[in-house]
């Protein structure tokens, strides 16, 4: 799992590459820290190259969303594949996030 975070004019964009399974989510927790620290801005999670997400990965997304709500920020998820879209639909996450 690889996470590349870039600053932009509105906030941060995190590009996720690979599989966000349980072991990867544990190690990615520290990589998500800049997103949580800047949750008062717009956070874009670019999932163009995200192949899979587990429940542990979903919890990371939820932690960023929760912090953004507290700080009046915004979380946008972009470019999810069909498999991840199905996971979001089944878990109700599709209604929790701004998905583009």
Buried (B, 14 or more C-beta within 10 A) or exposed (E): BEBEBEEEEEBBBBBBBBBBBEEBBEEBBEBBEBBBEBBBBBBBBBBEEBBBBBEBBBEBBBBBBBBBEEBEBBBBBBBBBEEBBEBBEEBEBBEBBEBE
